[in-house]
């Protein structure tokens, strides 16, 4: 089971995670939010990509 976590203190609301993995992330009040837990199997690769591409490293993944 994979869980994505957004550190709201680090998030700048750039939206890259939403563009990369809209199944898991959305922007709410200019911050990224996780909208589904656990991450669906079909979205795990793009979720990892979103975490790796986050410019401020605000997304962590727990497997």
C-alpha positions in Angstrom: 0.0 0.0 0.0 1.4 3.4 -1.1 0.6 6.7 0.6 1.5 10.1 -0.6 2.1 12.9 1.9 2.4 16.6 1.1 4.3 18.8 3.5 2.2 22.0 3.5 5.0 24.0 5.0 7.2 23.3 2.0 4.6 23.3 -0.8 4.6 26.4 -3.0 1.5 25.4 -4.9 3.2 25.2 -8.3 0.8 22.5 -9.5 3.4 20.2 -11.1 2.1 17.3 -9.0 -1.5 17.9 -10.2 -0.3 18.0 -13.8 1.7 14.8 -13.3 -0.7 12.8 -11.2 -4.2 14.3 -11.1 -5.6 11.0 -9.8 -3.8 11.6 -6.4 -3.2 15.4 -6.1 -5.3 18.6 -6.4 -4.7 22.2 -5.6 -6.8 23.6 -2.8 -6.2 27.1 -1.4 -3.0 27.3 -3.4 -1.5 24.1 -1.8 -1.3 20.6 -3.1 -3.5 18.1 -1.3 -3.7 14.3 -1.5 -7.2 13.4 -2.6 -7.1 9.6 -2.4 -5.5 7.1 0.0 -4.0 4.7 -0.6 -2.6 5.6 -4.0 -4.4 3.4 -6.6 -2.1 0.8 -8.2 -2.6 2.4 -11.6 -1.4 5.8 -10.4 1.7 4.7 -8.3 4.2 5.3 -11.1 3.0 8.8 -11.8 2.7 9.5 -8.1 6.4 8.7 -7.7 7.2 10.9 -10.7 5.3 13.8 -9.0 7.3 13.3 -5.8 10.6 13.2 -7.7 9.7 16.3 -9.8 8.5 18.5 -7.0 10.8 21.5 -7.0 10.7 21.9 -3.2 10.6 18.2 -2.3 7.3 18.7 -0.5 5.9 15.2 -1.4 7.0 12.0 0.3 5.9 8.5 -0.4 5.4 5.8 2.1 5.1 2.2 0.7 
